[in-house]
Amino acid sequence: MATIRIGMIVPSLNTIAEDDFRRCLPADYAAHVHRVRLRREPGKVTPADLQRTYTEAEEACRTVADLRPAAIAYNCTGVSVADGEGSDRRLAEEMTEAAGIPVTNTMLAIKQALRALGVRSIVHVCPFEGDSSELERNSLAEDDLEIVASVGLGFTDARKVAQLTPQEIAGIARQKDDGRADALLLSCANSRAFEAVETIEQQLGKPVVTSNQAMLWAIMRLAGWKDVVPGGGRLMRL
């Protein structure tokens, strides 16, 4: 059987997305990863840093397109919303046009995943402090989602987020959940939240969507996948 290749673009500091993809991809799929520089000035990632990376996305996409994958994922939740209202849709459209290959991004994938699950209201948990969390919240609200609660955990370094264990993330999820919400969203592609999805869903009795889970689900569907990924939560069983 021929290998189905997908491309993934991640920020330079990301250590988790590749692990999640390689853990969950079927044997006949292969992920090829390209890194883009996410600058940190002064000492932390700011909205301006995310915006700068957003403007460089098209060139990164052209680079990945050279290997002619079936589809490309731009996997950074913050960058995909960094250009304000509608930026996730614009980014996907512009990159698809530039590459001549279907391209999606993390926030667009999250919204598609929530719609596929029939979710109308969410608790949004973002690892980062105010500005980054607000960008995500505003983008989610554009999609007519009811944000029952939006929680920023106060991190300033995504590398620290990557050190949270799935057990710690499950504990945070239990603490931050609100019974009024249909689902829980755990954002950030540099978090091990995907590994905790099954545990959290069992504990809360509701769907859980994470950045890497939604990204994997969306990019594989663009590449033609229609099967189940064991251990990936309700979304991966649709």
N, C-alpha and C positions, 0 to 999 in steps of 0.2 A: 504494500500500500504506500502510495506517495505521501511524503511528509507535508503537512500543511503548515506554512510558516507565517507567524505573526510578528509584527514589530512593536516594540514598546519603548517609549521615551520616558525617562525618569530624571528627576533632579540629581545632581552630582552626589549629594549626601545620602541618598536613599539606599538602605541595606535590606529592606523587607520585601519589596514588590517582586523581585526576581525569585526569592524563596517561595512566595505564595504561588506564583505562576507555575514554577517547576514542580511544586508539590501537587498541584491540582490538574495540570494539563494532561489530557489523554496521550497515550503513547505515540499516536500519529501526528501530534502537534509539536511544534518547536517555537520557542520564543527567542527573538534576537533583540538585545537591549542596547539602547544608545543613551548616553548620559549628556545632560545639558548643565552648564554651570549655573548654580543658584547662589548668588552672592549674598553675603551677610554683612550689612553695614548699618550701624556700628555694632558688631558682635551678635546680631540676631537678624533673622529674615523679616524685612518690613514689607508693607504693601508696595512700596516703590521697587523693591527687589523682585517681587512677584510680577509686577507690571513689566519690568525689563525683560524677564525671562519669557513672558507672554509674547513680547514683540519679536523675540528670537525663535519662536516656535516653528515658524514656517520653514526656515532654513534647516532646522533639525529634522523636520519631516521629509524634506527633499533628500537628505542624507540617508535616512532609513529606507526611503522608497527605492533606492538603488538596488536593494536586494530583492525587490519585487515580492513583498509579502502579500498575503491575501487581504490583510487589513492592518492598520496601525493604531495603537493606543497611546495617547499623550496622558501619562498617569501622574498627575499632581493636582489634588483637589484645589489648592490655593491658586495655582497658576491659571487653572481653567476658569476661574471667576474674577481674575485680577483686573480685567478691563471694563468692569462695570456691568450695567444692565445688558443682558443677552450675550455676554461675552463667551459663554460656553458654546452656544449655538454658532456664533460667528467664527470662533476658533475652529470648530469642526468643519464648517463649510469652507473656510479659507485653506485649511490644510488638505482637505479632500481635493480641492481644485488644484493646489500646488503639486500634490503627489500623484494625482490620477488614480488613487487607490482609496477605498473607504477609510476614513479616519474618525475616531471619536476621542472623547476625553473624560476625565473622571466625573466631573459634576453632571455632564450630560448623561453618562452611564448610570449615575445614582438616580437621577430623575426618571429615567426609563425603567430602572429596576423597581422603584417605588410604585410607578403606574402599573407595571406588570403584576405586582403583588396586590393591587387594589387598595393601596394605602392612601388615605386622605389627610391624616394627621400624624405628626411625628414629634419625638424628642430628638433634638439635634445635639450631639456631643462632639465638640471640636477640641483637640488637645491644646490649642494655642490661645493666646490672650486676645483681648478685645477686637483689634482691627481685622485680623484674619478670620476670626469667628463671625464677625459682622458681615464680611464679604460673602461668606458661605450662606449665612442666614438670609441675606437679601436675595441671593440667587434662588434659593429654595422657595422663598415666598413668591417670586415671579411665576412659579409653576402652579400657583393656586394651592399650595400645600398649607395646611394649618400647622404652624409651629407652636405646639403646646408649651414647649420650653426649649431654650437654646443655651447650652452650657459651654463656656470656655474654661479649660482646665488650667490655664495660666502658663503653659510651657512656652519657652522662647527658642528652643533648639530641638529640631526634629530628631536629632541623634539621641536625645534623652527620651523622647517618645518611643523610639525603637527599643529601648531597654525595658519597657513595661512588659511583664509576662502576660500570657493569655489569661491566667488566673487573676492577676491584678485588674486587667481590663474588664473581666466578667464582674468583679466586685464593684468597679466604677459604674458599670451598666446597671447593676441592681440598685445602686444608690441614686442614680440620676433618673431612672425611669419614672414615668408618670402614667397612672392607670387610664387617663383620658386619651392617651395617644394610641393610634393603631399599630405603630412600629417604632423602632429605635434605629437611629442613624449614627454610626460611629465613623467619623470622617478621618482622613489622613492615610495616604498610601505608604507612610513609613511607620505604621502601627501594626502590631501583631493581632489586631482585632479579628481578622478573618479566621484565625485559628480558634477563636473563642465563640464563634457564631452558634454552633450547635448547642453548646453549654448554655449560652445566654437565652436562646430561644426556648430551651426546655425549662429554664428557671422562670422566664417571664411570660411564656405562653403566647408570644406574638412574634412577628417577623423581625429580623435584625438585618440591616444592610450596612456593609462596610465599603470603604473606597476600593480596596483591591478585589473584593468579592464582586462588586458591581462592575468593575472594569473588566475582570476576567469573563463574566457572563456576557457583557456587551460585545467585547472584541471577538469572542468565539462565535457568537451568533452572526456577526458580520462576516466571519470566515466560513460560515456554513454549518456550524455545530448545532445539533438539536437534541442532545442526549442529556443525561444526568451526571453531575459530579458528586460522588459520595462525600459526605462530611461538609458540604458547602452551604448548609442551611436551606430554608424553604425556597429561596430564589433559585438555587441550583437544581431544584427538583421540578421547576416549572416546565 
